[in-house]
Amino acid sequence: MLYDNFRNACFSRGTTLTETLIEIGRASSGVGKWKSGAYPNLKITMEIADHLHISLDELCYGPERVGLTQEETKLLGLFRRIPEAKRQMCLDFLNTHAADDPAVDAAEKDA
């Protein structure tokens, strides 16, 4: 399960498992074991999640566990691929096109 979630998170960011592991300074030799159901140690798992900007829950259990729909997961994956310098511009665009929803506005204020 972790292997599938890791692979899907990498794919949605336009990268691979091996590239991600190299970027965090880890060997890719354990990937075969993960594909068979083994888990890396917690430190490596945390480094992977941090690097991919996802929670440990999402990495270990999948995006469904964190309450996202498939469409929301896809949008989040796209957002994470936007360069930092352009994210605010994208957020501003989305805010100008979002419908007013008092329930959502109240929830955002509470957060």
N, C-alpha and C positions, 0 to 999 in steps of 0.2 A: 504494500500500500504506500509506504513512504517513497519507494522507487517511482511509482506511477505519479504521485503528487509532485515529486521533484522534477521528473521529466516534463510533466504538463506545465509547471511553473516556468521551467527553462524555455520550453517551446513558446509560451505566451510572451516571453521577453526577447524572442529571437536569438536564443543562445542554446547551448547544449550542456549536458551534465558535465562532460569533460572540461569544457571551457570554464564553466562556473567553478569547478574544483581547482583548476589551475589558477584562476583569479584570486581564490582565497588561500592559495598556497598549500593545497592538499593534493595528495595522489589520487588517481582515479582507480586504483587497483581494487578497491572494495566495492565498486559499483555492481559487479557480478553477484556478490553476496547479497547486496541490497535488493537486487532484482529477484532473488530467490526468497526474499522475506526477512532477511536479517536487517538490523538497524545499526547505523554508525553510532559512535559514542555521543553523549549529549553535547559535548563541546563542538564537535563537527556539525551536528544537527543545528545547533544555535548559529554557528557561523554561516551555514547555508541559508537558513531562514533570514538572518540579518542581511546577507548579501543580496538576496532576492526580494527583500522588503516585504516579507510575509511573516505571519505569526507561526509559532511552533505548531499550534493546532492545525493551521492550514497545511503546513508541510507534512505533518504526521497523519492527519485524519482527512484532509481534503477541504476544499472551499465550502462544501455543503455543511460541514460541521460548524463553520463560523457564521452560518445563516445567510449566505449570499446565494442568489439565484444564478443560473448559468449565464444569463445576460449580464448581471452585475459583475460576475467574475471576469467575463470577457472585457467589459469596460475598464475594470480595474487593471487587468493585464495590459490593455492599450495605454492607459494613463501612466503606468510604470515604465513604459518604453519611451515616453516623451522626455526629451532632455530637460534637466532641471531648469535651464534658462527659459524654456518655453511653456512650462507648466502653468504659470500664473495667467498667461495669455489664453490658454485653453480653458482654464477655470472661469475666467471672465466671460469668454464666449458662451460657455454652458450656462452660466448664471443669467445672461441676458436672454437666453432661449428657454429657460426653465419656467414651467407654469407655477403660479403662486399656489402654495399649499400651506394653509395655516398650521396644520398638524406637523408638517416637516419643519416649518420655521420655528415652532415652539420646541421641538426636539433638538434642533441645532443650538438654540439659546441655552438649553439645559446642559448640553455637552461641554 
